[in-house]
Structures are given as structure tokens and as C-alpha cells.
Amino acid sequence: MSKQKVLVAGGGGFIGGHLAARLLKDGFQVRCVDVKPIDEWYQVFDEAENVVADLKERKACDEACRGMDDVYNLAADMGG
């Protein structure tokens, strides 16, 4: 049986990073996507697929979701 594939949108954020850590620990295949450069992510996991993309763009959303079984959408514009 293959691993369930999960997308964590906003995976570079504080909560997204902790969710990704738990999903990896539980044996899921994880794709983390965030608009921030990877060096600004709270946590980066070598065993995850880490993608920098702007999920406000439809094409980026389609590509990020392709092949995934589940999506956790934690992506948000926090302002600033």
C-alpha cells in the first residue's frame, strides 16, 4: 500500500510546519507549499517536498494539488 499524499498549504508557517512534522511522523508523504522563500520557513523537512509558490494564482494551486489525496489549507495573507 502506498503512502497517503498530503499537501500542507502554508507549510512554511509556524502551524503549517508543526502539522507537516506530525504528518511525516505518522508516515504520510508530505508536500509543503508556501509563498515565502524556504530560508524564511519556520521548519524545513528534507523528507518532504518543499515548494515555493504563490497559491493566490490558480495555476500554482492546480500544480500544488496535483496527485494529492488531502489538502490542509493554512495559507493566508497575514498582512504586514
BELURSUL-V623866 format. One record per pair of residues at least 12 apart in sequence whose C-alpha atoms are under 8 Angstrom apart, sorted by the first residue. I is the first residue (numbers start at 1). J is the second residue. D is the distance in whole Angstrom. If there is no record, write none. Layout:
i=I j=J d=D
i=I j=J d=D
//
This chain:
i=3 j=27 d=7
i=3 j=28 d=6
i=3 j=29 d=6
i=4 j=28 d=5
i=4 j=29 d=6
i=4 j=68 d=8
i=4 j=69 d=6
i=5 j=28 d=6
i=5 j=29 d=5
i=5 j=30 d=6
i=5 j=31 d=8
i=5 j=67 d=7
i=5 j=68 d=5
i=5 j=69 d=5
i=5 j=70 d=7
i=6 j=28 d=7
i=6 j=29 d=6
i=6 j=30 d=5
i=6 j=31 d=6
i=6 j=68 d=6
i=6 j=69 d=6
i=6 j=70 d=5
i=6 j=71 d=6
i=6 j=72 d=8
i=7 j=30 d=6
i=7 j=31 d=5
i=7 j=32 d=6
i=7 j=33 d=7
i=7 j=64 d=7
i=7 j=65 d=7
i=7 j=68 d=6
i=7 j=70 d=6
i=7 j=71 d=5
i=7 j=72 d=6
i=8 j=20 d=7
i=8 j=30 d=7
i=8 j=31 d=6
i=8 j=32 d=5
i=8 j=33 d=6
i=8 j=71 d=6
i=8 j=72 d=5
i=8 j=73 d=6
i=8 j=74 d=7
i=9 j=32 d=6
i=9 j=33 d=5
i=9 j=34 d=6
i=9 j=55 d=8
i=9 j=71 d=7
i=9 j=72 d=6
i=9 j=73 d=5
i=9 j=74 d=5
i=9 j=75 d=5
i=10 j=32 d=7
i=10 j=33 d=6
i=10 j=34 d=5
i=10 j=35 d=8
i=10 j=73 d=7
i=10 j=74 d=5
i=10 j=75 d=4
i=10 j=76 d=7
i=11 j=32 d=5
i=11 j=33 d=5
i=11 j=34 d=6
i=11 j=41 d=8
i=11 j=74 d=7
i=11 j=75 d=8
i=12 j=32 d=7
i=12 j=33 d=7
i=12 j=34 d=5
i=12 j=36 d=7
i=12 j=38 d=7
i=12 j=40 d=8
i=12 j=41 d=4
i=12 j=42 d=6
i=12 j=43 d=6
i=12 j=44 d=7
i=13 j=34 d=8
i=13 j=41 d=6
i=13 j=42 d=6
i=13 j=43 d=8
i=14 j=42 d=6
i=14 j=43 d=8
i=15 j=74 d=8
i=16 j=74 d=6
i=17 j=42 d=6
i=17 j=43 d=5
i=17 j=44 d=7
i=18 j=43 d=8
i=20 j=32 d=7
i=21 j=45 d=8
i=24 j=47 d=8
i=24 j=48 d=8
i=29 j=48 d=7
i=30 j=48 d=5
i=30 j=49 d=6
i=31 j=48 d=6
i=31 j=49 d=5
i=31 j=50 d=6
i=31 j=51 d=7
i=31 j=64 d=8
i=32 j=48 d=7
i=32 j=49 d=6
i=32 j=50 d=5
i=32 j=51 d=6
i=33 j=50 d=6
i=33 j=51 d=5
i=33 j=52 d=6
i=33 j=53 d=6
i=33 j=64 d=7
i=34 j=51 d=7
i=34 j=52 d=5
i=34 j=53 d=6
i=34 j=54 d=7
i=34 j=55 d=8
i=34 j=75 d=7
i=35 j=52 d=5
i=35 j=53 d=5
i=35 j=54 d=5
i=35 j=55 d=7
i=36 j=52 d=7
i=37 j=52 d=6
i=38 j=50 d=8
i=38 j=52 d=7
i=55 j=75 d=8
//
